[in-house]
Amino acid sequence: MIELDRRQLLTGAAGLAAATALAPLWPTGATAAVPLAGAQAPGFYRYKVGGFECTSINDGARSFPLPDKFVTNVPKEQALAAAQAAYMPAGMVTVPFNPQLINTGAKLVLIDTGNGAAALGPTKGAVGRTLQNLAAAGVDPRTIDAVVISHLHPDHTNGIRAADGTLAFPNAEIMVPAKDWEFWMSEDNAAKAQSNEMMKNYFANVRKVYAGIESKVTRYDWDKEIIAGITTVATPGHTPGHTSFVVASGSDKVLLQSDVTNIPEFFLRNPDWHVAYDVDPDTAQKTRHKFYDMAAAEKATVVGFHFAFPSIGHVEKDGAGYRLVPVTWNPTL
């Protein structure tokens, strides 16, 4: 066995320092610096559900200063502490966005569409990345058979339009929850929302996105298999028609929870917290407990639109709340 004493270590260190000092005088044949990439890698992740091939498509993530009433029923300091505990940027909250592509073998189905390509401008590419990540995954938008929208908030539905206003998925049937369509298309509801700036903008956005294609939109109901292997689940509260999905093939299934929580670091850990985006916070709170009690009891795989990419995990009971256990990245299918 070789043993080194302190004198040998010091001698070696001195020699290394001398060699380092002379190094610039020696020709190495490698003088050019490697340029910085300056761009993020494509964001898509494939996983299997029985015979179905599914792909989590990253639409990006947005970080913004935590609003005073992002969580409406606890002090802002408590919400900031949760953000800090999740290592979000100081004073900020980060919200990811992840649509899901389901290839059943018979149909190619996109569930939610992200913020839309038009969002690429003002956000400098932070969100609105669904089309480019579909392309990176080898998917032509013209081959998508159905676009299924979980609810009519902008980050889920605006991506049905390309940056020039044309339909991003020109051959796809567009499917929306009937209860959400009824709510957001109601003139009476829109009139009542004029005093709430966020809700006012939401109503206007739905009308803008669906202008001219209203007759082409299919409205679906809850607890129905709307496409073979994809069944709707009633999860109201976030919006009146907010819908989650069971994707099942053979003996395998996953739960696509849409926005049962916004971000899990806040509302999975603390299911009684109310996010500003919930139309009916009390119903949303009850929905969270019901949904996650079921998911935990079944040890189900859960996919969350606002979970960190690739947005797949398991939910466990943890005291009065729940915790997310992300799946291990699988290099094979």
Steps between C-alpha positions, in 0.01 A plus 500: 500500500628848415500752786543875455642720773449878537838580337411298188162670473654847528770412247237373259289813544800723430582307186142523379499878556821538300361293216182706498700822479688373196195347331412804283847477338436148378312447170185295559334500160167603659475877522137569395236539772181293466213744430212516745186320387269785603186286478320236701465139384163385358247404764315175438487173693338175390337246728281196446149428627430142395502507121479879483805719443468828686720808481527781749554817296658793682338834418751679723488654847435851624659660808345821632490700824260332741179708500362608835194281450639209298382293796183673608441350845843509666746787560743572217792426735376142538482458122848650460632250754357215290666642190831534684473143630461389136814698402314734268674832421479742794162671517382315191276211407565266206216336309579231237266400213485148354241381243476125437501316167329159498557259210240227541606325180174609339495868598760767572353716777640819654361583844531877553708723273700736719530878481519525123776594259401866528634491857855446374550873439446679831630209709816454290424134445435407864152371411312416181743222410250223421526516119880506496520213748245298302725555197805392701309184595437431131128588508338693215206705640297402192504136613325569833145361488352664808582787733332453838486804727469443876365850568496835327778690679751665262799278584299192401311621194688784329729254323222394262604809303834543323685832524325626184156418640436191288415166658818337626349151460298539180375141474414447866158485658493757782328370814414710806306429822133588452469659844800725443377605156160587645660705779756696297273564203218638716437870444348527848811351662727725294302808612529399865878463463569855381607618847764225528786576260633144484159344437412775253812416300424126516154549350643720225775249425259208453300700248814608315652151479179332381373780276379358169540134596222469756299263280802270460548446872376174654375527858556195721345391830653347812538130571508417129755316289541778245773315307574129540718477811446861615223564755399835647489553878308778674741719699316834530594806701799634313242577233138379491581245231857416597571145387764237572554179304567131546720364223480121503635218285490137603560482875692832509364849561610850592304791642541829314406745774508819290479782759368319805799682647674793345855436623549202732753675727211719615168325449590132519694556820222729622174385338292747703680799349304687234671618183387827344404322176231277655151612401346311796775459762294296749399246235860487371620424854254210534599373156869496597438285806270262315733463200821456698348265755402281205840532329687420822280201582545358150873585489411644161734669258397865484587749226468869587489781248684725748734238645871544425589341164454219409200543733449138606495359852313338784308668782529394864314617808723716719332623817215734408632530146672297233843471343604432144746220429635558145552196281853399412606612153482190280746493207305224323137433413 
